[in-house]
Structure formats: structure tokens, C-alpha cells
Amino acid sequence: MKLDSLIQKATQYEGNTVAVAAAEDEEVLEAVAEAVKRKMASFLLFGDKENILQILDAHHADVANSDKLTIIHAESPALAAELAVKSVKEKKASVLMKGNIPTAVILKAVLNKEYGLRTGNVLSHVAVFEVPGFDRYTIVTDAAMNIEPDLNQKAQITKNAVGIAKSIGVATPKVAPIAAVEVVNPAMQATLDAAALTQMNQRGQIKGCIVDGPLALDNAVSALAAEHKGIKSEVAGQADILLVPTIEVGNTLYKSLIYFAKAKVGAVIAGAKAPIVLTSRADSAESKLYSLALAICSAK
């Protein structure tokens, strides 16, 4: 399962438009330019028009005049976020992308009661990894949004991730709620929540997937490790989704996969009325492109 296939899949959908808030950013516009060249989508670029044009002319002159790019001037990053969110709300765009703007500013616009993209669901970060040596995607959630989610939040985070997984071709995602051990321990909340999520899945409260836990990371991803510990499960050794108990676990796992395993990644914020591409400045242009492709696929 290669992330490049998501780019190919995204190009098969017609009429995709991405609204970029505060687009005056070299790395973001590099991903936008590449997406235009690959005919993935059209873009509404909200922000400082003169600055955006300067960056495009200096680095991406071949697409600067493309009819796939529309620049809308905004006097401030906050106004750019408001206009970008409104364009998604009004269905002029199907994906929202963060540009050169603080995360808090764009999320404030997303959560605005009048024009925002609230659904009543928990917003969560869903990262899809292509890990060397694995023949399937590894999906990690939540590594960036929810600090220490409770059981109800974990259930919603699971549903968000399942929706993303299905949008990229995983028919029945296998979900492993991760803990330090694979047995229920009353002193370890992660194991209690994992067992409860498993029961919720079996009783139809979490649908469209198979949840089984608690599972330690090795048992979740390695069939050999699961066999050695005598774990018999439809999820053990073949998990598609790794549901982490806290943001520290998720953030560490996310960065470990990138820096130690040299994995490739695309990520979105799910749970709003449209997927949100919320990349960081440390993300490569390739990762931003994968995130755009993932967002377009999940929007459809």
C-alpha cells in the first residue's frame, strides 16, 4: 500500500477545490503547485495577494497563471482563515488547508458557531503511514489534537479514523487500542478504555470495523509477537489503526516512524464538515502533498 496511490486516486475525482488559509508560505505553495501539475485539484488561495504572487512568480512560474489557482486578498491571517472556512461552509471548496497561520487561529475559525465547520463530533488527527517492510497502511490516531481523551472521545476518534481508512480502500479496518500491556489492569486506564471500546464495537456502538484490545504495540503490528504471547484475535498482528491513549504516545510514535523507520506520511484533521490539512512547517513538501491527496480522497 503506497501513498503515491492516494495521489493517483485523488486525480480521479473531478471538481476538487481546496481552500488555503494564509497561503503566503513557500512550503505550502510548493505542495499546491505540485498538486496543480498533477491535476489533483483547484485552489482558492486566501491571504496577502502580493506576497502570494511573489512566491509563485519566484518559485513556481509555470503554474502562477494557472486557471486552477484563484487568489483572494485578505488583510490578516485571521481574515484569511475566516474566508477560507466560509468558502468550505458554502461548498465552494471541499477541503480546508492551513497555510502560514497559527493552528489556534485556523481552529478558532473552524469552530466558529456562525460560519464554522462544527459537527458536534470530536476533531481528531489521523495520520496514514507507509512504513517500509509493511504491506498495509499504518494509521495512527490521535497524535496532535486530543491530549488525554476519555472513553467517549476515544470512541469518536476511532470512528473518525475508520472513516478515513474506508476512504482510502480499507474495507473493514482493524483497530487496536494501544496500551503498555495486553491484559486488563484496573490500575491502567488505557487498558480499561480498550476493553470498553472492544465491547462497544461488539455491541454495534462502533460500526464498520473490528476493535480488539488492549494490545501492546508489538502484538498489534507483529503476528509473530502475538503468536509468542498466545494472543488469538482478528486484530492482533494485523492492525490497520493504532488508537493511542494519549497525545504523548501518539506524538512519539508518529515522529519515531518518520525519523527512525523513515516512513512516509499524510495526515488530516477529521470530524469537521470537511477534512482539514493541518501540516507543520517541519513536514516535507512530499508529506504535504500526501496530506492533500488524503484529504481529497476522504472528502469524497
Salt bridges, closest charged atoms under 4 A:
ASP25 OD2 - ARG281 NH1 2.49
GLU26 OE2 - HIS59 NE2 3.66
GLU27 OE1 - ARG281 NH2 3.56
GLU34 OE2 - ARG38 NE 2.92
ASP62 OD2 - LYS37 NZ 3.23
GLU75 OE2 - HIS73 NE2 3.29
GLU82 OE2 - LYS86 NZ 2.78
GLU90 OE1 - LYS92 NZ 3.25
GLU130 OE2 - LYS2 NZ 3.65
GLU182 OE2 - LYS229 NZ 3.54
ASP193 OD2 - LYS154 NZ 2.88
GLU286 OE2 - LYS264 NZ 3.80
